[in-house]
Amino acid sequence: MPSTKELTLTAAELSFVYHYGRETAVKERGPAIAWLTDHDLPGRAMTAFQYWGERNDDDFISKSLFEPLPPFEAPWTSREEFVARVHEIMEIYPDLKEWRSAQP
């Protein structure tokens, strides 16, 4: 099982997560929400990425809400690639799996 030190988000993934955080905070559809919608993914699909960000980036909230956003990038070429990456992150955080299985 990889540790958090072995799994890092790519610059494109971080950019996407920051954009998604800003879009949801200001309640405006932007490129991140549009990408998720276009790939038939609910917003809760971002939970694993946000969880990783909160635990590995001391400025995660500030970067998502207040700092200038980096250029938007969609780091995954398909829904399947996105889902596979979510599963990679969930492997290092067993509590995410427990939370997910407890959902109705």
VEXGU-381552 format. One record per atom (N, C-alpha, C): residue in one letter; chain; atom name; x, y, z. Coordinates in steps of 0.02 Angstrom, whole numbers, plus 50000, padded with zeros to 5 digits. Layout:
// VEXGU-381552
@aa->A | ch->A | at->CA | u->X | v->Y | w->Z $
...
END
This chain:
// VEXGU-381552
@aa->M | ch->A | at->N | u->50043 | v->49941 | w->50000 $
@aa->M | ch->A | at->CA | u->50000 | v->50000 | w->50000 $
@aa->M | ch->A | at->C | u->50044 | v->50062 | w->50000 $
@aa->P | ch->A | at->N | u->50036 | v->50107 | w->49952 $
@aa->P | ch->A | at->CA | u->50078 | v->50167 | w->49949 $
@aa->P | ch->A | at->C | u->50064 | v->50214 | w->50007 $
@aa->S | ch->A | at->N | u->50116 | v->50249 | w->50027 $
@aa->S | ch->A | at->CA | u->50106 | v->50300 | w->50079 $
@aa->S | ch->A | at->C | u->50093 | v->50367 | w->50045 $
@aa->T | ch->A | at->N | u->50075 | v->50417 | w->50085 $
@aa->T | ch->A | at->CA | u->50062 | v->50483 | w->50055 $
@aa->T | ch->A | at->C | u->50125 | v->50510 | w->50023 $
@aa->K | ch->A | at->N | u->50184 | v->50490 | w->50048 $
@aa->K | ch->A | at->CA | u->50245 | v->50514 | w->50018 $
@aa->K | ch->A | at->C | u->50257 | v->50482 | w->49949 $
@aa->E | ch->A | at->N | u->50229 | v->50423 | w->49938 $
@aa->E | ch->A | at->CA | u->50237 | v->50389 | w->49875 $
@aa->E | ch->A | at->C | u->50186 | v->50412 | w->49823 $
@aa->L | ch->A | at->N | u->50131 | v->50439 | w->49845 $
@aa->L | ch->A | at->CA | u->50080 | v->50462 | w->49799 $
@aa->L | ch->A | at->C | u->50074 | v->50537 | w->49805 $
@aa->T | ch->A | at->N | u->50088 | v->50570 | w->49751 $
@aa->T | ch->A | at->CA | u->50079 | v->50643 | w->49749 $
@aa->T | ch->A | at->C | u->50033 | v->50659 | w->49691 $
@aa->L | ch->A | at->N | u->49997 | v->50713 | w->49698 $
@aa->L | ch->A | at->CA | u->49956 | v->50735 | w->49643 $
@aa->L | ch->A | at->C | u->50000 | v->50772 | w->49593 $
@aa->T | ch->A | at->N | u->49984 | v->50765 | w->49530 $
@aa->T | ch->A | at->CA | u->50021 | v->50800 | w->49479 $
@aa->T | ch->A | at->C | u->50002 | v->50874 | w->49481 $
@aa->A | ch->A | at->N | u->50042 | v->50915 | w->49449 $
@aa->A | ch->A | at->CA | u->50026 | v->50987 | w->49446 $
@aa->A | ch->A | at->C | u->49958 | v->50997 | w->49413 $
@aa->A | ch->A | at->N | u->49942 | v->50958 | w->49362 $
@aa->A | ch->A | at->CA | u->49877 | v->50965 | w->49329 $
@aa->A | ch->A | at->C | u->49820 | v->50943 | w->49376 $
@aa->E | ch->A | at->N | u->49831 | v->50891 | w->49414 $
@aa->E | ch->A | at->CA | u->49780 | v->50870 | w->49462 $
@aa->E | ch->A | at->C | u->49768 | v->50923 | w->49515 $
@aa->L | ch->A | at->N | u->49822 | v->50951 | w->49541 $
@aa->L | ch->A | at->CA | u->49815 | v->51004 | w->49591 $
@aa->L | ch->A | at->C | u->49779 | v->51065 | w->49561 $
@aa->S | ch->A | at->N | u->49796 | v->51083 | w->49500 $
@aa->S | ch->A | at->CA | u->49762 | v->51138 | w->49467 $
@aa->S | ch->A | at->C | u->49687 | v->51124 | w->49464 $
@aa->F | ch->A | at->N | u->49670 | v->51064 | w->49443 $
@aa->F | ch->A | at->CA | u->49599 | v->51045 | w->49438 $
@aa->F | ch->A | at->C | u->49565 | v->51050 | w->49506 $
@aa->V | ch->A | at->N | u->49598 | v->51024 | w->49558 $
@aa->V | ch->A | at->CA | u->49569 | v->51025 | w->49625 $
@aa->V | ch->A | at->C | u->49558 | v->51096 | w->49649 $
@aa->Y | ch->A | at->N | u->49607 | v->51140 | w->49637 $
@aa->Y | ch->A | at->CA | u->49600 | v->51210 | w->49658 $
@aa->Y | ch->A | at->C | u->49542 | v->51243 | w->49620 $
@aa->H | ch->A | at->N | u->49538 | v->51230 | w->49555 $
@aa->H | ch->A | at->CA | u->49483 | v->51259 | w->49516 $
@aa->H | ch->A | at->C | u->49416 | v->51232 | w->49541 $
@aa->Y | ch->A | at->N | u->49412 | v->51168 | w->49554 $
@aa->Y | ch->A | at->CA | u->49350 | v->51139 | w->49578 $
@aa->Y | ch->A | at->C | u->49330 | v->51171 | w->49645 $
@aa->G | ch->A | at->N | u->49378 | v->51178 | w->49690 $
@aa->G | ch->A | at->CA | u->49365 | v->51209 | w->49755 $
@aa->G | ch->A | at->C | u->49338 | v->51280 | w->49748 $
@aa->R | ch->A | at->N | u->49368 | v->51319 | w->49705 $
@aa->R | ch->A | at->CA | u->49345 | v->51388 | w->49694 $
@aa->R | ch->A | at->C | u->49275 | v->51389 | w->49664 $
@aa->E | ch->A | at->N | u->49265 | v->51347 | w->49614 $
@aa->E | ch->A | at->CA | u->49200 | v->51346 | w->49581 $
@aa->E | ch->A | at->C | u->49144 | v->51327 | w->49629 $
@aa->T | ch->A | at->N | u->49157 | v->51278 | w->49672 $
@aa->T | ch->A | at->CA | u->49105 | v->51258 | w->49719 $
@aa->T | ch->A | at->C | u->49096 | v->51311 | w->49773 $
@aa->A | ch->A | at->N | u->49149 | v->51344 | w->49793 $
@aa->A | ch->A | at->CA | u->49144 | v->51396 | w->49845 $
@aa->A | ch->A | at->C | u->49103 | v->51456 | w->49822 $
@aa->V | ch->A | at->N | u->49113 | v->51476 | w->49759 $
@aa->V | ch->A | at->CA | u->49077 | v->51534 | w->49733 $
@aa->V | ch->A | at->C | u->49013 | v->51515 | w->49697 $
@aa->K | ch->A | at->N | u->49000 | v->51450 | w->49694 $
@aa->K | ch->A | at->CA | u->48939 | v->51423 | w->49663 $
@aa->K | ch->A | at->C | u->48932 | v->51445 | w->49591 $
@aa->E | ch->A | at->N | u->48987 | v->51439 | w->49554 $
@aa->E | ch->A | at->CA | u->48987 | v->51455 | w->49483 $
@aa->E | ch->A | at->C | u->49017 | v->51397 | w->49445 $
@aa->R | ch->A | at->N | u->48982 | v->51377 | w->49393 $
@aa->R | ch->A | at->CA | u->49008 | v->51322 | w->49351 $
@aa->R | ch->A | at->C | u->49067 | v->51348 | w->49311 $
@aa->G | ch->A | at->N | u->49122 | v->51313 | w->49316 $
@aa->G | ch->A | at->CA | u->49182 | v->51330 | w->49279 $
@aa->G | ch->A | at->C | u->49208 | v->51268 | w->49244 $
@aa->P | ch->A | at->N | u->49270 | v->51269 | w->49223 $
@aa->P | ch->A | at->CA | u->49297 | v->51213 | w->49184 $
@aa->P | ch->A | at->C | u->49301 | v->51147 | w->49223 $
@aa->A | ch->A | at->N | u->49313 | v->51150 | w->49287 $
@aa->A | ch->A | at->CA | u->49319 | v->51087 | w->49326 $
@aa->A | ch->A | at->C | u->49250 | v->51053 | w->49333 $
@aa->I | ch->A | at->N | u->49201 | v->51092 | w->49352 $
@aa->I | ch->A | at->CA | u->49133 | v->51064 | w->49358 $
@aa->I | ch->A | at->C | u->49108 | v->51041 | w->49290 $
@aa->A | ch->A | at->N | u->49123 | v->51079 | w->49238 $
@aa->A | ch->A | at->CA | u->49103 | v->51060 | w->49170 $
@aa->A | ch->A | at->C | u->49135 | v->50994 | w->49150 $
@aa->W | ch->A | at->N | u->49199 | v->50985 | w->49166 $
@aa->W | ch->A | at->CA | u->49233 | v->50922 | w->49148 $
@aa->W | ch->A | at->C | u->49201 | v->50864 | w->49184 $
@aa->L | ch->A | at->N | u->49187 | v->50872 | w->49248 $
@aa->L | ch->A | at->CA | u->49155 | v->50818 | w->49286 $
@aa->L | ch->A | at->C | u->49087 | v->50801 | w->49256 $
@aa->T | ch->A | at->N | u->49048 | v->50852 | w->49241 $
@aa->T | ch->A | at->CA | u->48981 | v->50842 | w->49212 $
@aa->T | ch->A | at->C | u->48987 | v->50808 | w->49144 $
@aa->D | ch->A | at->N | u->49033 | v->50830 | w->49103 $
@aa->D | ch->A | at->CA | u->49042 | v->50801 | w->49036 $
@aa->D | ch->A | at->C | u->49062 | v->50727 | w->49040 $
@aa->H | ch->A | at->N | u->49092 | v->50707 | w->49095 $
@aa->H | ch->A | at->CA | u->49115 | v->50638 | w->49103 $
@aa->H | ch->A | at->C | u->49070 | v->50598 | w->49151 $
@aa->D | ch->A | at->N | u->49010 | v->50626 | w->49163 $
@aa->D | ch->A | at->CA | u->48959 | v->50593 | w->49204 $
@aa->D | ch->A | at->C | u->48986 | v->50574 | w->49274 $
@aa->L | ch->A | at->N | u->49020 | v->50623 | w->49305 $
@aa->L | ch->A | at->CA | u->49048 | v->50613 | w->49372 $
@aa->L | ch->A | at->C | u->49016 | v->50663 | w->49420 $
@aa->P | ch->A | at->N | u->48992 | v->50640 | w->49478 $
@aa->P | ch->A | at->CA | u->48964 | v->50687 | w->49526 $
@aa->P | ch->A | at->C | u->49019 | v->50724 | w->49563 $
@aa->G | ch->A | at->N | u->49002 | v->50781 | w->49592 $
@aa->G | ch->A | at->CA | u->49051 | v->50820 | w->49629 $
@aa->G | ch->A | at->C | u->49084 | v->50781 | w->49685 $
@aa->R | ch->A | at->N | u->49047 | v->50735 | w->49716 $
@aa->R | ch->A | at->CA | u->49076 | v->50696 | w->49771 $
@aa->R | ch->A | at->C | u->49135 | v->50653 | w->49747 $
@aa->A | ch->A | at->N | u->49141 | v->50645 | w->49682 $
@aa->A | ch->A | at->CA | u->49198 | v->50607 | w->49655 $
@aa->A | ch->A | at->C | u->49264 | v->50641 | w->49670 $
@aa->M | ch->A | at->N | u->49262 | v->50706 | w->49686 $
@aa->M | ch->A | at->CA | u->49322 | v->50744 | w->49701 $
@aa->M | ch->A | at->C | u->49346 | v->50735 | w->49774 $
@aa->T | ch->A | at->N | u->49306 | v->50700 | w->49814 $
@aa->T | ch->A | at->CA | u->49322 | v->50693 | w->49885 $
@aa->T | ch->A | at->C | u->49392 | v->50667 | w->49897 $
@aa->A | ch->A | at->N | u->49413 | v->50616 | w->49862 $
@aa->A | ch->A | at->CA | u->49479 | v->50587 | w->49873 $
@aa->A | ch->A | at->C | u->49534 | v->50638 | w->49859 $
@aa->F | ch->A | at->N | u->49527 | v->50677 | w->49806 $
@aa->F | ch->A | at->CA | u->49577 | v->50727 | w->49789 $
@aa->F | ch->A | at->C | u->49579 | v->50782 | w->49841 $
@aa->Q | ch->A | at->N | u->49521 | v->50804 | w->49863 $
@aa->Q | ch->A | at->CA | u->49518 | v->50856 | w->49915 $
@aa->Q | ch->A | at->C | u->49546 | v->50830 | w->49981 $
@aa->Y | ch->A | at->N | u->49532 | v->50769 | w->49997 $
@aa->Y | ch->A | at->CA | u->49558 | v->50738 | w->50058 $
@aa->Y | ch->A | at->C | u->49635 | v->50737 | w->50055 $
@aa->W | ch->A | at->N | u->49661 | v->50716 | w->49998 $
@aa->W | ch->A | at->CA | u->49734 | v->50716 | w->49990 $
@aa->W | ch->A | at->C | u->49762 | v->50787 | w->49999 $
@aa->G | ch->A | at->N | u->49730 | v->50835 | w->49967 $
@aa->G | ch->A | at->CA | u->49753 | v->50904 | w->49971 $
@aa->G | ch->A | at->C | u->49754 | v->50931 | w->50041 $
@aa->E | ch->A | at->N | u->49701 | v->50917 | w->50079 $
@aa->E | ch->A | at->CA | u->49697 | v->50941 | w->50148 $
@aa->E | ch->A | at->C | u->49752 | v->50912 | w->50192 $
@aa->R | ch->A | at->N | u->49774 | v->50852 | w->50177 $
@aa->R | ch->A | at->CA | u->49823 | v->50819 | w->50218 $
@aa->R | ch->A | at->C | u->49895 | v->50829 | w->50195 $
@aa->N | ch->A | at->N | u->49904 | v->50853 | w->50135 $
@aa->N | ch->A | at->CA | u->49972 | v->50858 | w->50108 $
@aa->N | ch->A | at->C | u->49992 | v->50927 | w->50084 $
@aa->D | ch->A | at->N | u->49948 | v->50975 | w->50087 $
@aa->D | ch->A | at->CA | u->49963 | v->51043 | w->50065 $
@aa->D | ch->A | at->C | u->49940 | v->51091 | w->50119 $
@aa->D | ch->A | at->N | u->49987 | v->51119 | w->50156 $
@aa->D | ch->A | at->CA | u->49971 | v->51163 | w->50211 $
@aa->D | ch->A | at->C | u->49929 | v->51224 | w->50189 $
@aa->D | ch->A | at->N | u->49935 | v->51244 | w->50127 $
@aa->D | ch->A | at->CA | u->49899 | v->51303 | w->50101 $
@aa->D | ch->A | at->C | u->49841 | v->51284 | w->50057 $
@aa->F | ch->A | at->N | u->49817 | v->51222 | w->50063 $
@aa->F | ch->A | at->CA | u->49765 | v->51196 | w->50018 $
@aa->F | ch->A | at->C | u->49704 | v->51242 | w->50015 $
@aa->I | ch->A | at->N | u->49676 | v->51261 | w->50071 $
@aa->I | ch->A | at->CA | u->49616 | v->51302 | w->50072 $
@aa->I | ch->A | at->C | u->49630 | v->51371 | w->50042 $
@aa->S | ch->A | at->N | u->49685 | v->51401 | w->50062 $
@aa->S | ch->A | at->CA | u->49703 | v->51467 | w->50036 $
@aa->S | ch->A | at->C | u->49712 | v->51465 | w->49960 $
@aa->K | ch->A | at->N | u->49747 | v->51414 | w->49935 $
@aa->K | ch->A | at->CA | u->49758 | v->51408 | w->49863 $
@aa->K | ch->A | at->C | u->49692 | v->51397 | w->49826 $
@aa->S | ch->A | at->N | u->49647 | v->51361 | w->49857 $
@aa->S | ch->A | at->CA | u->49582 | v->51348 | w->49825 $
@aa->S | ch->A | at->C | u->49537 | v->51409 | w->49825 $
@aa->L | ch->A | at->N | u->49541 | v->51449 | w->49878 $
@aa->L | ch->A | at->CA | u->49492 | v->51502 | w->49886 $
@aa->L | ch->A | at->C | u->49517 | v->51572 | w->49872 $
@aa->F | ch->A | at->N | u->49579 | v->51586 | w->49888 $
@aa->F | ch->A | at->CA | u->49601 | v->51656 | w->49889 $
@aa->F | ch->A | at->C | u->49658 | v->51673 | w->49841 $
@aa->E | ch->A | at->N | u->49701 | v->51627 | w->49827 $
@aa->E | ch->A | at->CA | u->49758 | v->51643 | w->49784 $
@aa->E | ch->A | at->C | u->49739 | v->51639 | w->49710 $
@aa->P | ch->A | at->N | u->49776 | v->51673 | w->49667 $
@aa->P | ch->A | at->CA | u->49762 | v->51667 | w->49596 $
@aa->P | ch->A | at->C | u->49767 | v->51593 | w->49574 $
@aa->L | ch->A | at->N | u->49719 | v->51571 | w->49536 $
@aa->L | ch->A | at->CA | u->49719 | v->51502 | w->49514 $
@aa->L | ch->A | at->C | u->49771 | v->51489 | w->49460 $
@aa->P | ch->A | at->N | u->49802 | v->51430 | w->49460 $
@aa->P | ch->A | at->CA | u->49846 | v->51413 | w->49404 $
@aa->P | ch->A | at->C | u->49804 | v->51402 | w->49341 $
@aa->P | ch->A | at->N | u->49836 | v->51398 | w->49284 $
@aa->P | ch->A | at->CA | u->49797 | v->51384 | w->49223 $
@aa->P | ch->A | at->C | u->49760 | v->51318 | w->49231 $
@aa->F | ch->A | at->N | u->49700 | v->51315 | w->49206 $
@aa->F | ch->A | at->CA | u->49660 | v->51254 | w->49211 $
@aa->F | ch->A | at->C | u->49688 | v->51200 | w->49166 $
@aa->E | ch->A | at->N | u->49691 | v->51140 | w->49193 $
@aa->E | ch->A | at->CA | u->49710 | v->51081 | w->49154 $
@aa->E | ch->A | at->C | u->49664 | v->51024 | w->49173 $
@aa->A | ch->A | at->N | u->49643 | v->50985 | w->49125 $
@aa->A | ch->A | at->CA | u->49607 | v->50923 | w->49139 $
@aa->A | ch->A | at->C | u->49659 | v->50867 | w->49135 $
@aa->P | ch->A | at->N | u->49679 | v->50840 | w->49191 $
@aa->P | ch->A | at->CA | u->49735 | v->50792 | w->49193 $
@aa->P | ch->A | at->C | u->49718 | v->50722 | w->49171 $
@aa->W | ch->A | at->N | u->49654 | v->50706 | w->49164 $
@aa->W | ch->A | at->CA | u->49634 | v->50638 | w->49147 $
@aa->W | ch->A | at->C | u->49603 | v->50639 | w->49077 $
@aa->T | ch->A | at->N | u->49616 | v->50588 | w->49038 $
@aa->T | ch->A | at->CA | u->49590 | v->50586 | w->48970 $
@aa->T | ch->A | at->C | u->49522 | v->50552 | w->48966 $
@aa->S | ch->A | at->N | u->49502 | v->50520 | w->49020 $
@aa->S | ch->A | at->CA | u->49438 | v->50485 | w->49019 $
@aa->S | ch->A | at->C | u->49410 | v->50478 | w->49089 $
@aa->R | ch->A | at->N | u->49348 | v->50460 | w->49092 $
@aa->R | ch->A | at->CA | u->49315 | v->50446 | w->49156 $
@aa->R | ch->A | at->C | u->49351 | v->50389 | w->49191 $
@aa->E | ch->A | at->N | u->49368 | v->50338 | w->49153 $
@aa->E | ch->A | at->CA | u->49401 | v->50279 | w->49182 $
@aa->E | ch->A | at->C | u->49469 | v->50296 | w->49212 $
@aa->E | ch->A | at->N | u->49506 | v->50340 | w->49180 $
@aa->E | ch->A | at->CA | u->49571 | v->50361 | w->49207 $
@aa->E | ch->A | at->C | u->49561 | v->50400 | w->49272 $
@aa->F | ch->A | at->N | u->49510 | v->50442 | w->49274 $
@aa->F | ch->A | at->CA | u->49494 | v->50479 | w->49335 $
@aa->F | ch->A | at->C | u->49476 | v->50431 | w->49392 $
@aa->V | ch->A | at->N | u->49432 | v->50384 | w->49378 $
@aa->V | ch->A | at->CA | u->49410 | v->50336 | w->49430 $
@aa->V | ch->A | at->C | u->49469 | v->50294 | w->49454 $
@aa->A | ch->A | at->N | u->49512 | v->50274 | w->49410 $
@aa->A | ch->A | at->CA | u->49571 | v->50235 | w->49430 $
@aa->A | ch->A | at->C | u->49615 | v->50276 | w->49478 $
@aa->R | ch->A | at->N | u->49621 | v->50340 | w->49464 $
@aa->R | ch->A | at->CA | u->49662 | v->50383 | w->49508 $
@aa->R | ch->A | at->C | u->49628 | v->50392 | w->49576 $
@aa->V | ch->A | at->N | u->49562 | v->50398 | w->49577 $
@aa->V | ch->A | at->CA | u->49525 | v->50401 | w->49641 $
@aa->V | ch->A | at->C | u->49540 | v->50338 | w->49682 $
@aa->H | ch->A | at->N | u->49539 | v->50281 | w->49650 $
@aa->H | ch->A | at->CA | u->49553 | v->50218 | w->49686 $
@aa->H | ch->A | at->C | u->49624 | v->50216 | w->49713 $
@aa->E | ch->A | at->N | u->49672 | v->50243 | w->49676 $
@aa->E | ch->A | at->CA | u->49741 | v->50247 | w->49701 $
@aa->E | ch->A | at->C | u->49744 | v->50287 | w->49765 $
@aa->I | ch->A | at->N | u->49710 | v->50344 | w->49766 $
@aa->I | ch->A | at->CA | u->49710 | v->50387 | w->49825 $
@aa->I | ch->A | at->C | u->49675 | v->50351 | w->49883 $
@aa->M | ch->A | at->N | u->49620 | v->50318 | w->49868 $
@aa->M | ch->A | at->CA | u->49583 | v->50284 | w->49921 $
@aa->M | ch->A | at->C | u->49624 | v->50228 | w->49953 $
@aa->E | ch->A | at->N | u->49670 | v->50200 | w->49916 $
@aa->E | ch->A | at->CA | u->49713 | v->50147 | w->49944 $
@aa->E | ch->A | at->C | u->49757 | v->50172 | w->50001 $
@aa->I | ch->A | at->N | u->49775 | v->50235 | w->49999 $
@aa->I | ch->A | at->CA | u->49818 | v->50261 | w->50053 $
@aa->I | ch->A | at->C | u->49778 | v->50290 | w->50111 $
@aa->Y | ch->A | at->N | u->49713 | v->50297 | w->50101 $
@aa->Y | ch->A | at->CA | u->49669 | v->50323 | w->50153 $
@aa->Y | ch->A | at->C | u->49611 | v->50275 | w->50165 $
@aa->P | ch->A | at->N | u->49621 | v->50223 | w->50205 $
@aa->P | ch->A | at->CA | u->49568 | v->50174 | w->50217 $
@aa->P | ch->A | at->C | u->49505 | v->50206 | w->50246 $
@aa->D | ch->A | at->N | u->49511 | v->50261 | w->50283 $
@aa->D | ch->A | at->CA | u->49452 | v->50293 | w->50311 $
@aa->D | ch->A | at->C | u->49406 | v->50320 | w->50256 $
@aa->L | ch->A | at->N | u->49432 | v->50336 | w->50198 $
@aa->L | ch->A | at->CA | u->49389 | v->50357 | w->50142 $
@aa->L | ch->A | at->C | u->49345 | v->50298 | w->50120 $
@aa->K | ch->A | at->N | u->49373 | v->50239 | w->50118 $
@aa->K | ch->A | at->CA | u->49334 | v->50180 | w->50099 $
@aa->K | ch->A | at->C | u->49279 | v->50167 | w->50150 $
@aa->E | ch->A | at->N | u->49296 | v->50173 | w->50213 $
@aa->E | ch->A | at->CA | u->49247 | v->50162 | w->50266 $
@aa->E | ch->A | at->C | u->49190 | v->50213 | w->50260 $
@aa->W | ch->A | at->N | u->49207 | v->50276 | w->50247 $
@aa->W | ch->A | at->CA | u->49156 | v->50328 | w->50239 $
@aa->W | ch->A | at->C | u->49112 | v->50312 | w->50179 $
@aa->R | ch->A | at->N | u->49144 | v->50293 | w->50125 $
@aa->R | ch->A | at->CA | u->49106 | v->50280 | w->50063 $
@aa->R | ch->A | at->C | u->49058 | v->50222 | w->50073 $
@aa->S | ch->A | at->N | u->49079 | v->50168 | w->50107 $
@aa->S | ch->A | at->CA | u->49036 | v->50111 | w->50116 $
@aa->S | ch->A | at->C | u->48979 | v->50125 | w->50165 $
@aa->A | ch->A | at->N | u->48986 | v->50176 | w->50206 $
@aa->A | ch->A | at->CA | u->48934 | v->50194 | w->50254 $
@aa->A | ch->A | at->C | u->48880 | v->50238 | w->50223 $
@aa->Q | ch->A | at->N | u->48892 | v->50263 | w->50163 $
@aa->Q | ch->A | at->CA | u->48843 | v->50307 | w->50130 $
@aa->Q | ch->A | at->C | u->48784 | v->50266 | w->50104 $
@aa->P | ch->A | at->N | u->48724 | v->50296 | w->50108 $
@aa->P | ch->A | at->CA | u->48664 | v->50260 | w->50083 $
@aa->P | ch->A | at->C | u->48665 | v->50251 | w->50008 $
END
